[in-house]
Amino acid sequence: QVQLVESGGGLVQPGGSLRLSCAASTSIFSIYAMGWYRQAPGKERELVAVITSGGSTNYADSVKGRFTISRDNAKNTVYLQMNSLKPEDTAVYFCNAGRVVFGLKYNYWGHGTQVTVAS
């Protein structure tokens, strides 16, 4: 079992920056792929960014060039640095940890942190 706790959300003006953190309870954090998802009111949850256990990253087109995902395995923490924020970035942001072993899927979610971009 893996517990995930997000932090760092809040209110920020358009063009501003915010850094989200996700702390994981597992002692084998380094083997998990980590991701950030977001969900706006009335919309489906969407993938924002992922980082593999090897450090490879991928981003949604809507955030590419503005957001950066990173991880610190010594601290069991994944980060999402968000720059040049836009009102359309407003959503609840969720942390995810996942891996597949011998065809079995392991997937864990945090409870989310609110990000609001407004003047």
FITORDO-510209 format. One record per atom (N, C-alpha, C): atom name; x, y, z; residue number from 1. Coordinates in steps of 0.02 Angstrom, whole numbers, always signed. Atoms other than C-alpha are relative to their C-alpha. Layout:
REM FITORDO-510209
+-------+--------+--------+--------+-----+
| atomo |     xx |     yy |     zz | num |
+-------+--------+--------+--------+-----+
|    CA |      X |      Y |      Z | NUM |
...
+-------+--------+--------+--------+-----+
//
This chain:
REM FITORDO-510209
+-------+--------+--------+--------+-----+
| atomo |     xx |     yy |     zz | num |
+-------+--------+--------+--------+-----+
|     N |    +42 |    -60 |     +0 |   1 |
|    CA |     +0 |     +0 |     +0 |   1 |
|     C |    +44 |    +62 |     +0 |   1 |
|     N |    -35 |    -63 |     +5 |   2 |
|    CA |    +57 |   +175 |    -44 |   2 |
|     C |    -48 |    +57 |    +15 |   2 |
|     N |    +39 |    -60 |    -14 |   3 |
|    CA |    -11 |   +334 |    +32 |   3 |
|     C |    +35 |    +60 |    -32 |   3 |
|     N |    -26 |    -58 |    +35 |   4 |
|    CA |    +10 |   +495 |    -67 |   4 |
|     C |    -34 |    +63 |    +28 |   4 |
|     N |    +27 |    -62 |    -28 |   5 |
|    CA |    -12 |   +671 |     +3 |   5 |
|     C |    +27 |    +59 |    -40 |   5 |
|     N |    -18 |    -58 |    +40 |   6 |
|    CA |    -14 |   +823 |   -111 |   6 |
|     C |     +0 |    +63 |    +43 |   6 |
|     N |     -1 |    -65 |    -32 |   7 |
|    CA |    +29 |   +999 |    -55 |   7 |
|     C |    +25 |    +52 |    -49 |   7 |
|     N |    -26 |    -54 |    +40 |   8 |
|    CA |    +71 |  +1169 |   -127 |   8 |
|     C |    -50 |    +37 |    -42 |   8 |
|     N |    +51 |    -34 |    +39 |   9 |
|    CA |    -92 |  +1216 |   -209 |   9 |
|     C |    -20 |    +66 |    +32 |   9 |
|     N |    +22 |    -64 |    -25 |  10 |
|    CA |   -173 |  +1385 |   -189 |  10 |
|     C |    -23 |    +46 |    -56 |  10 |
|     N |    +21 |    -50 |    +48 |  11 |
|    CA |   -225 |  +1545 |   -276 |  11 |
|     C |    +60 |    +38 |    -27 |  11 |
|     N |    -55 |    -35 |    +32 |  12 |
|    CA |   -106 |  +1624 |   -401 |  12 |
|     C |    -27 |    +41 |    -59 |  12 |
|     N |    +20 |    -42 |    +56 |  13 |
|    CA |   -121 |  +1763 |   -530 |  13 |
|     C |    +23 |    -29 |    -67 |  13 |
|     N |    -24 |    +22 |    +66 |  14 |
|    CA |   -110 |  +1726 |   -717 |  14 |
|     C |    +71 |    +23 |    -12 |  14 |
|     N |    -70 |    -14 |    +12 |  15 |
|    CA |    +71 |  +1719 |   -769 |  15 |
|     C |    +45 |    -18 |    +58 |  15 |
|     N |    -38 |    +18 |    -59 |  16 |
|    CA |   +125 |  +1666 |   -596 |  16 |
|     C |    +24 |    -71 |     +0 |  16 |
|     N |    -28 |    +67 |     -7 |  17 |
|    CA |   +210 |  +1509 |   -534 |  17 |
|     C |    -22 |    -32 |    +65 |  17 |
|     N |    +18 |    +39 |    -58 |  18 |
|    CA |   +172 |  +1372 |   -411 |  18 |
|     C |    +36 |    -67 |     -4 |  18 |
|     N |    -30 |    +66 |     -1 |  19 |
|    CA |   +259 |  +1212 |   -357 |  19 |
|     C |    -40 |    -47 |    +44 |  19 |
|     N |    +36 |    +52 |    -37 |  20 |
|    CA |   +160 |  +1059 |   -306 |  20 |
|     C |    +47 |    -54 |    +22 |  20 |
|     N |    -39 |    +56 |    -26 |  21 |
|    CA |   +233 |   +920 |   -200 |  21 |
|     C |    -46 |    -58 |    +15 |  21 |
|     N |    +36 |    +60 |    -17 |  22 |
|    CA |   +177 |   +742 |   -174 |  22 |
|     C |    +47 |    -46 |    +38 |  22 |
|     N |    -40 |    +42 |    -43 |  23 |
|    CA |   +249 |   +642 |    -30 |  23 |
|     C |    -30 |    -70 |     +3 |  23 |
|     N |    +22 |    +69 |     +1 |  24 |
|    CA |   +238 |   +452 |    -39 |  24 |
|     C |    +26 |    -38 |    +61 |  24 |
|     N |    -17 |    +37 |    -60 |  25 |
|    CA |   +241 |   +330 |   +106 |  25 |
|     C |    +45 |    -60 |    -12 |  25 |
|     N |    -34 |    +63 |    +15 |  26 |
|    CA |   +322 |   +182 |    +18 |  26 |
|     C |    +76 |     +5 |     +5 |  26 |
|     N |    -73 |     +3 |     -4 |  27 |
|    CA |   +502 |   +130 |    +50 |  27 |
|     C |    +32 |    -18 |    -66 |  27 |
|     N |    -26 |    +16 |    +67 |  28 |
|    CA |   +519 |    +76 |   -132 |  28 |
|     C |    -25 |    +51 |    -51 |  28 |
|     N |    +24 |    -55 |    +42 |  29 |
|    CA |   +468 |   +244 |   -206 |  29 |
|     C |    +35 |     +1 |    -67 |  29 |
|     N |    -40 |     -8 |    +60 |  30 |
|    CA |   +607 |   +238 |   -334 |  30 |
|     C |    -21 |    -44 |    -58 |  30 |
|     N |    +19 |    +45 |    +54 |  31 |
|    CA |   +530 |    +95 |   -434 |  31 |
|     C |    -67 |    +19 |    -32 |  31 |
|     N |    +64 |    -21 |    +26 |  32 |
|    CA |   +363 |   +182 |   -463 |  32 |
|     C |     +6 |    +53 |    -53 |  32 |
|     N |    +12 |    -57 |    +44 |  33 |
|    CA |   +315 |   +287 |   -611 |  33 |
|     C |    -47 |    +47 |    +37 |  33 |
|     N |    +40 |    -50 |    -35 |  34 |
|    CA |   +240 |   +449 |   -545 |  34 |
|     C |    -32 |    +46 |    -50 |  34 |
|     N |    +35 |    -44 |    +45 |  35 |
|    CA |   +113 |   +561 |   -625 |  35 |
|     C |    -41 |    +53 |    +36 |  35 |
|     N |    +46 |    -51 |    -23 |  36 |
|    CA |    +13 |   +719 |   -602 |  36 |
|     C |    -59 |     +2 |    -48 |  36 |
|     N |    +62 |     -7 |    +37 |  37 |
|    CA |   -168 |   +727 |   -659 |  37 |
|     C |    -38 |    +61 |    +26 |  37 |
|     N |    +42 |    -54 |    -24 |  38 |
|    CA |   -295 |   +866 |   -648 |  38 |
|     C |    -72 |     -9 |    -24 |  38 |
|     N |    +71 |     +4 |    +17 |  39 |
|    CA |   -483 |   +882 |   -651 |  39 |
|     C |    -33 |    +66 |    +16 |  39 |
|     N |    +38 |    -61 |     -8 |  40 |
|    CA |   -582 |  +1041 |   -678 |  40 |
|     C |    -74 |    -17 |     +8 |  40 |
|     N |    +71 |    +14 |    -10 |  41 |
|    CA |   -767 |  +1055 |   -630 |  41 |
|     C |    -35 |    -17 |    -65 |  41 |
|     N |    +37 |    +20 |    +58 |  42 |
|    CA |   -876 |   +962 |   -754 |  42 |
|     C |    +40 |    -33 |    -55 |  42 |
|     N |    -42 |    +30 |    +51 |  43 |
|    CA |   -729 |   +888 |   -848 |  43 |
|     C |    +31 |    -65 |    +25 |  43 |
|     N |    -34 |    +62 |    -16 |  44 |
|    CA |   -639 |   +721 |   -854 |  44 |
|     C |    +69 |    +13 |    +27 |  44 |
|     N |    -68 |     -5 |    -24 |  45 |
|    CA |   -479 |   +693 |   -761 |  45 |
|     C |    +49 |    -12 |    -57 |  45 |
|     N |    -47 |     +4 |    +55 |  46 |
|    CA |   -332 |   +719 |   -878 |  46 |
|     C |    +72 |     -5 |    +26 |  46 |
|     N |    -70 |     +6 |    -17 |  47 |
|    CA |   -149 |   +673 |   -873 |  47 |
|     C |    +36 |    +64 |    -16 |  47 |
|     N |    -39 |    -61 |     +9 |  48 |
|    CA |    -34 |   +822 |   -851 |  48 |
|     C |    +73 |    -16 |    -15 |  48 |
|     N |    -71 |    +16 |     +8 |  49 |
|    CA |   +140 |   +747 |   -834 |  49 |
|     C |    +15 |    -66 |    +34 |  49 |
|     N |    -23 |    +62 |    -30 |  50 |
|    CA |   +227 |   +582 |   -796 |  50 |
|     C |    +75 |     -1 |     +2 |  50 |
|     N |    -71 |    +12 |     -3 |  51 |
|    CA |   +400 |   +533 |   -742 |  51 |
|     C |    +10 |    -73 |    +19 |  51 |
|     N |    -12 |    +71 |    -12 |  52 |
|    CA |   +463 |   +354 |   -749 |  52 |
|     C |    +51 |    -10 |    +55 |  52 |
|     N |    -50 |    +16 |    -50 |  53 |
|    CA |   +573 |   +265 |   -624 |  53 |
|     C |    +70 |    +17 |    -24 |  53 |
|     N |    -64 |    -17 |    +29 |  54 |
|    CA |   +717 |   +300 |   -743 |  54 |
|     C |    +10 |    +74 |    -12 |  54 |
|     N |     -6 |    -72 |     +7 |  55 |
|    CA |   +681 |   +486 |   -749 |  55 |
|     C |    -24 |    +29 |    -66 |  55 |
|     N |    +28 |    -26 |    +62 |  56 |
|    CA |   +602 |   +500 |   -922 |  56 |
|     C |    -65 |    +35 |    +14 |  56 |
|     N |    +60 |    -40 |    -12 |  57 |
|    CA |   +463 |   +629 |   -933 |  57 |
|     C |    -41 |     +8 |    -63 |  57 |
|     N |    +46 |    -17 |    +54 |  58 |
|    CA |   +310 |   +663 |  -1040 |  58 |
|     C |    -52 |    +48 |    +26 |  58 |
|     N |    +47 |    -52 |    -19 |  59 |
|    CA |   +187 |   +807 |  -1039 |  59 |
|     C |    -59 |     +4 |    -47 |  59 |
|     N |    +56 |    -17 |    +43 |  60 |
|    CA |    +16 |   +850 |  -1103 |  60 |
|     C |    +19 |    +60 |    -42 |  60 |
|     N |    -16 |    -56 |    +44 |  61 |
|    CA |    +26 |   +969 |  -1250 |  61 |
|     C |    -18 |    +67 |    +30 |  61 |
|     N |    +24 |    -62 |    -29 |  62 |
|    CA |    -69 |  +1101 |  -1152 |  62 |
|     C |    +48 |    +30 |    +51 |  62 |
|     N |    -45 |    -25 |    -52 |  63 |
|    CA |    +69 |  +1116 |  -1021 |  63 |
|     C |    +73 |     -4 |    -20 |  63 |
|     N |    -69 |     +8 |    +23 |  64 |
|    CA |   +225 |  +1075 |  -1122 |  64 |
|     C |    +35 |    +67 |     -6 |  64 |
|     N |    -38 |    -62 |     +0 |  65 |
|    CA |   +357 |  +1208 |  -1099 |  65 |
|     C |    -13 |    +45 |    +59 |  65 |
|     N |    +18 |    -41 |    -58 |  66 |
|    CA |   +272 |  +1280 |   -945 |  66 |
|     C |     +8 |    -39 |    +66 |  66 |
|     N |     -3 |    +42 |    -60 |  67 |
|    CA |   +268 |  +1135 |   -821 |  67 |
|     C |    +60 |    -46 |     -3 |  67 |
|     N |    -55 |    +47 |     -5 |  68 |
|    CA |   +411 |  +1025 |   -760 |  68 |
|     C |    -13 |    -48 |    +57 |  68 |
|     N |     +7 |    +51 |    -51 |  69 |
|    CA |   +392 |   +861 |   -667 |  69 |
|     C |    +70 |    -25 |    +19 |  69 |
|     N |    -64 |    +26 |    -24 |  70 |
|    CA |   +536 |   +798 |   -560 |  70 |
|     C |    -11 |    -43 |    +61 |  70 |
|     N |     +7 |    +43 |    -59 |  71 |
|    CA |   +569 |   +675 |   -420 |  71 |
|     C |    +64 |     +0 |    +40 |  71 |
|     N |    -56 |     +6 |    -45 |  72 |
|    CA |   +682 |   +661 |   -270 |  72 |
|     C |    -11 |    -66 |    +37 |  72 |
|     N |    +10 |    +66 |    -29 |  73 |
|    CA |   +695 |   +477 |   -226 |  73 |
|     C |    +22 |     -4 |    +73 |  73 |
|     N |    -22 |     +0 |    -69 |  74 |
|    CA |   +789 |   +513 |    -65 |  74 |
|     C |    -53 |    +28 |    +47 |  74 |
|     N |    +53 |    -30 |    -40 |  75 |
|    CA |   +639 |   +613 |     -4 |  75 |
|     C |    -69 |    -30 |    -14 |  75 |
|     N |    +64 |    +32 |    +19 |  76 |
|    CA |   +504 |   +500 |    -80 |  76 |
|     C |    -51 |    +52 |    -23 |  76 |
|     N |    +42 |    -56 |    +20 |  77 |
|    CA |   +433 |   +654 |   -164 |  77 |
|     C |     +5 |    +13 |    -75 |  77 |
|     N |     +3 |    -23 |    +69 |  78 |
|    CA |   +377 |   +705 |   -338 |  78 |
|     C |    -26 |    +71 |     -1 |  78 |
|     N |    +17 |    -71 |     +4 |  79 |
|    CA |   +359 |   +887 |   -389 |  79 |
|     C |    -30 |    +17 |    -68 |  79 |
|     N |    +23 |    -29 |    +62 |  80 |
|    CA |   +266 |   +985 |   -520 |  80 |
|     C |    +10 |    +75 |     +4 |  80 |
|     N |    -13 |    -71 |     +4 |  81 |
|    CA |   +339 |  +1156 |   -556 |  81 |
|     C |    -43 |    +28 |    -56 |  81 |
|     N |    +47 |    -29 |    +48 |  82 |
|    CA |   +206 |  +1261 |   -643 |  82 |
|     C |    +17 |    +74 |     -9 |  82 |
|     N |    -16 |    -69 |    +17 |  83 |
|    CA |   +258 |  +1422 |   -730 |  83 |
|     C |    -49 |    +26 |    -52 |  83 |
|     N |    +44 |    -32 |    +49 |  84 |
|    CA |   +163 |  +1546 |   -838 |  84 |
|     C |    -71 |    -26 |     +4 |  84 |
|     N |    +66 |    +30 |    -12 |  85 |
|    CA |     +0 |  +1488 |   -763 |  85 |
|     C |    -55 |    +40 |    -34 |  85 |
|     N |    +57 |    -28 |    +35 |  86 |
|    CA |   -162 |  +1519 |   -856 |  86 |
|     C |    -64 |    -17 |    +37 |  86 |
|     N |    +64 |    +17 |    -33 |  87 |
|    CA |   -343 |  +1524 |   -794 |  87 |
|     C |    -24 |    -71 |    -16 |  87 |
|     N |    +21 |    +67 |    +19 |  88 |
|    CA |   -374 |  +1361 |   -889 |  88 |
|     C |    +38 |    -55 |    +36 |  88 |
|     N |    -35 |    +48 |    -41 |  89 |
|    CA |   -248 |  +1276 |   -775 |  89 |
|     C |    -36 |    -13 |    +66 |  89 |
|     N |    +38 |     +8 |    -62 |  90 |
|    CA |   -373 |  +1294 |   -632 |  90 |
|     C |    -31 |    -70 |     +3 |  90 |
|     N |    +25 |    +69 |     -8 |  91 |
|    CA |   -414 |  +1119 |   -568 |  91 |
|     C |    +24 |    -27 |    +67 |  91 |
|     N |    -28 |    +39 |    -55 |  92 |
|    CA |   -388 |   +995 |   -429 |  92 |
|     C |    +54 |    -44 |    -30 |  92 |
|     N |    -56 |    +38 |    +25 |  93 |
|    CA |   -218 |   +916 |   -456 |  93 |
|     C |    +12 |    -61 |    +44 |  93 |
|     N |     -7 |    +64 |    -35 |  94 |
|    CA |   -194 |   +733 |   -408 |  94 |
|     C |    +68 |    -32 |    -16 |  94 |
|     N |    -62 |    +38 |     +7 |  95 |
|    CA |    -35 |   +634 |   -381 |  95 |
|     C |    -17 |    -74 |     -9 |  95 |
|     N |    +10 |    +71 |    +14 |  96 |
|    CA |    -24 |   +456 |   -447 |  96 |
|     C |    +66 |    -38 |     +2 |  96 |
|     N |    -57 |    +45 |     +1 |  97 |
|    CA |    +97 |   +313 |   -418 |  97 |
|     C |    -22 |    -65 |    -31 |  97 |
|     N |    +20 |    +61 |    +32 |  98 |
|    CA |    +94 |   +160 |   -528 |  98 |
|     C |    +58 |    -43 |    -24 |  98 |
|     N |    -47 |    +48 |    +29 |  99 |
|    CA |   +185 |     +5 |   -587 |  99 |
|     C |    -37 |    -63 |    -21 |  99 |
|     N |    +27 |    +64 |    +23 | 100 |
|    CA |   +150 |   -158 |   -677 | 100 |
|     C |    +53 |    -53 |    +10 | 100 |
|     N |    -45 |    +55 |    -14 | 101 |
|    CA |   +230 |   -319 |   -617 | 101 |
|     C |    -33 |    -65 |    -20 | 101 |
|     N |    +26 |    +65 |    +24 | 102 |
|    CA |   +201 |   -484 |   -709 | 102 |
|     C |    -73 |     +5 |    -20 | 102 |
|     N |    +68 |    -10 |    +24 | 103 |
|    CA |    +42 |   -415 |   -785 | 103 |
|     C |    -48 |    +27 |    +51 | 103 |
|     N |    +43 |    -27 |    -52 | 104 |
|    CA |    -28 |   -352 |   -620 | 104 |
|     C |    +12 |    +75 |     +7 | 104 |
|     N |     -3 |    -73 |     -4 | 105 |
|    CA |    -68 |   -167 |   -606 | 105 |
|     C |     -6 |    +24 |    +71 | 105 |
|     N |     +2 |    -33 |    -65 | 106 |
|    CA |    -29 |    -69 |   -449 | 106 |
|     C |     -8 |    +74 |    -12 | 106 |
|     N |    +15 |    -70 |    +13 | 107 |
|    CA |   -103 |   +105 |   -444 | 107 |
|     C |    -26 |    +34 |    +64 | 107 |
|     N |    +18 |    -35 |    -60 | 108 |
|    CA |   -120 |   +232 |   -303 | 108 |
|     C |    -11 |    +74 |    -14 | 108 |
|     N |    +18 |    -69 |    +10 | 109 |
|    CA |   -196 |   +406 |   -291 | 109 |
|     C |     +1 |    +40 |    +64 | 109 |
|     N |     +9 |    -47 |    -55 | 110 |
|    CA |   -184 |   +556 |   -177 | 110 |
|     C |    -70 |    +29 |     -3 | 110 |
|     N |    +66 |    -30 |     -4 | 111 |
|    CA |   -336 |   +658 |   -128 | 111 |
|     C |     -6 |    +67 |    -36 | 111 |
|     N |     +2 |    -60 |    +41 | 112 |
|    CA |   -288 |   +811 |   -228 | 112 |
|     C |    +14 |    +64 |    +37 | 112 |
|     N |    -11 |    -67 |    -26 | 113 |
|    CA |   -240 |   +992 |   -203 | 113 |
|     C |    -26 |    +50 |    -51 | 113 |
|     N |    +33 |    -49 |    +44 | 114 |
|    CA |   -335 |  +1141 |   -274 | 114 |
|     C |    +50 |    +52 |    -25 | 114 |
|     N |    -37 |    -55 |    +31 | 115 |
|    CA |   -249 |  +1260 |   -395 | 115 |
|     C |    -49 |    +46 |    -34 | 115 |
|     N |    +45 |    -49 |    +30 | 116 |
|    CA |   -342 |  +1418 |   -441 | 116 |
|     C |    +42 |    +57 |    -29 | 116 |
|     N |    -36 |    -53 |    +35 | 117 |
|    CA |   -272 |  +1541 |   -569 | 117 |
|     C |    -50 |    +54 |    -19 | 117 |
|     N |    +48 |    -54 |    +11 | 118 |
|    CA |   -366 |  +1705 |   -566 | 118 |
|     C |    +28 |    +66 |    +25 | 118 |
|     N |    -21 |    -66 |    -20 | 119 |
|    CA |   -342 |  +1892 |   -550 | 119 |
|     C |    -37 |    +25 |    +61 | 119 |
+-------+--------+--------+--------+-----+
//
